[in-house]
């Protein structure tokens, strides 16, 4: 418990010092604000082209604008998330920050759980704020559609679970490689490529990326097909954290 409390405080101070909160904010909340504004202004810019493409956006309603945001959030959010937190474990090892804590009796499990809960809660809060911010502006800039705030909150919850899974994967990969950039790029590649399987009906419910697929199904976000996805995601989270702890215990920290 002492290790958990100490590392939780350390992560907060370090995130403030290294501007990680600001970077994650830009990748989620700020982008959620800018996305509907850009989409609304895009037809005006397209009118200046030799071929007028602005008519494509004339029938854009709130639903289409929100779904466009979800796709952009996944792409941009994953980039910011992975590249910002890619050194979450590897930096501790590379810069030999574990020598003193371990010599003082620090617990590996407490360290990993503290890091996971801190950034899991941080990004979940940013996701919720970002989704509500996007809904607020989308609701005022566009008309029509069935989009309601309850749908937005349900979508946000699924995104929180997905990024909770992604964080556990990132922690595990960061414990495997001494260079965080390898873990970050691997998470980005896996995140993007696994989404391809959302087009395969028979297997998509068994992959965490199905959470994103259902988050975009605003008319039917929560249904029975999510049960295996959520269960598997939770099992993977526990497994990745467990193997991360085992891996760190075997590392040469000196």
N, C-alpha and C positions, 0 to 999 in steps of 0.2 A: 504493500500500500504506500509506503514511503517513496519507493522508486516511482510508482505511478504518479503521485502528487508532484514529485520533484521534476519529472520529465514533462508532465503536463504544463507546469509553469514555464519550464525551459522552452517548450515549443511555442508558447504564446509570445514570450519575449523575443525569441529568434524570428518568429514570423513578422513581428513588428519591425525588428531591426533590419531584416532583409527585404522588407516590403512585399512579402508573400501575400498578405491580406489584400493589398492594393492590386497586385497582379491578378489574383483570383477574382477580385471584384470586377476588374475590367473585362475579364474573360466571361463573366456571367451577368452581373447586374447591368454594367455599362452597355454591354452588347445587346441585352434585352431591351434597353431603352432605345438604342440606335437602330435596331433592326426594322421596326415598323416605320420609323421616320425615313430611313433609306428607301424602303419599299414604296412609301407614299410619294417620295420625290423622284424616284426613278423614271416614271413616265415623262416628267418634265425634261430630264436630261436626254431621253431617247428621241424627243421631238427635234433635237438639234442634229440628228443623224440624217444622212441622205434618204434612208428608208425609215419611215415613221413606224416604230414598233410599239408605240405607247398604247395602241388599241388592245394589245395583249393583256394589259393590266387594268383595263376599264371595268371588267367584271369581277375584280378581286374583292371578295368580301372578308369579313372578320375571320372566318374559318380558314380560308386560304392563306391569309396573312399570318395567322397563328401557326399553321402547319409549316409554313416557310421558316418561321422563327425556330421551330423545333429542330428542323434539319440543320439550320445554321448553328444552333446552339450545340448540337452534338459534335459538329466538325470543329468549331472554334473552342468550345468548352473542353473537349478532349485534348486539344493542343495545349491550351493554357494549363490545364490540370496536370497532364503528364510531364511537361517540360518544367513546370514550377516545382513539382514535388519529386522529380526523378532521383534526387540525391537524398531522399528521406532516411535511408539506412546507409547507403554507400559512402556518403559524406562523413558520417560518424566514424566509419572504419578508415577511410582514406586519410582523414586529418587526425587520426588517433585520438578521437574525443572520448573513446570508451575506456581508455586506460585508467584514468582516475576514478570514474564511477565504479568500474568493476573492482578496483582495488579497495574501494570503500564499501563493497558489499551490495552494489546495485543488482537488481533482479532483471534479467533479460525480458521476461514476460511482462513485467510492469512497464518497461520502456516501450515495447512494441505496441501494447494495448493503449498506452498514453498517446503515442503518435497517431494511432489509428482513430481513436475516439476524437482527438483534437481536430484533425483535418477532416474526418468524416462529418462531424457536427458543423464545422466551419463551412464546408462546401455545400452541405445540405441547406444551411441558412441562406447562403448566397443563391442557391437554386430557387428556393421558395420566393425570396425577394425578387429575383430576376423574372420569374414566371408571372408574379403578380404585377410587376412593373410593366411587362410586355402586354399583359391583358388590359391594364389601365389605358395605355396609349393606343393599342389596337382597337379597343372599344370606342375610342374617340376619333380615330383617323379613318376607320372603315365602317361600313354598314352591312347589314344582312348576316345570314348564317345562324347557326344554333349555339355558338360558343357562349358558355356561362362560366362564372368564377369557380363553381364546383368542379367542372371539367378540368380547369386549369390546375386546381389544387391536386386532383387525382393524377394528372399527368406529372406534376412536380414530384409527387410521392414515388412514382415509378422511376423517375430520373434519379432521385435520391438513392434508391436501392441499387440502381445500376452503377452509380459512381461509388457507392460503398463497396461493391464488388470490385470495381476497377482500382480502388485504393488498396485493397488487400492484395490484388495482383501486383500492383506497383511496388508495394512493400516487399513482397516475396522476390521479385526480380531485382530490386535494389539491394537485397541481401546477397544475391548471387553474383553480381558484378561490382567491381570496385569503381567503375566509371558509371555515374548515374545516367549519362546520355544514352547508354545502351539500353538501360531499363526503360527510359522515357520513350525512345523510338520504338522499342518492342511493344509497349502498351498501345501506342498510337496505331501501329500497323495491325495489331490484333483487334483493337477496337473497331477500326474501319473495315477490315476484311470479314470479321465475323458477322457484320450486318448483312453481308451478301446472303447468308443462310436464312434471313427473314423471308426470302422468296420461296424457300423450300418448306412446304406446309408440314411435312411429316417430322421434321427434326427441329424446327425453329423454336418450339415451346420448351425445348431442353437446353436452350442457350440463353444467357443473360441479356443478349441484345434484343430478345423478344420483348423485353420490358419497354424498350424504345418504340418498337412497332406498335404495341398496345397503347402507349402514351399518345400516339398520333391518331389512334382510332377514337376520336373525341365523342362519337355517338355511343360507344360501347367500350369504355376503357377498362372497367373491372368486370371480368367474367371468369368462368371456371378454368379456362385455358391458362390462366396465370398461376394456378396452384403449383404445377410442376416447375415452372420457371422460378418462382420465388423460393421454393424449397431448395432447388439445385443451387441457386445464387447464394443462399444462406450457408449451405454446406460448403460451397467453394470458398466463401469468405473465411469460415472457421478453418478450413484446410490450409489455405494460403497463409493465414496468420500462424497456425500451428507449425507449419514447415519453416516459416520465417524465423520463428523462435529457435527451432532446432538448428537451423543454418547458422544463426548468429552465435550460438553457443560453441560452434565448432570453428569459428573464425579466429585467425591469428590477429589479435588487436594491437599487439605491441609494435 
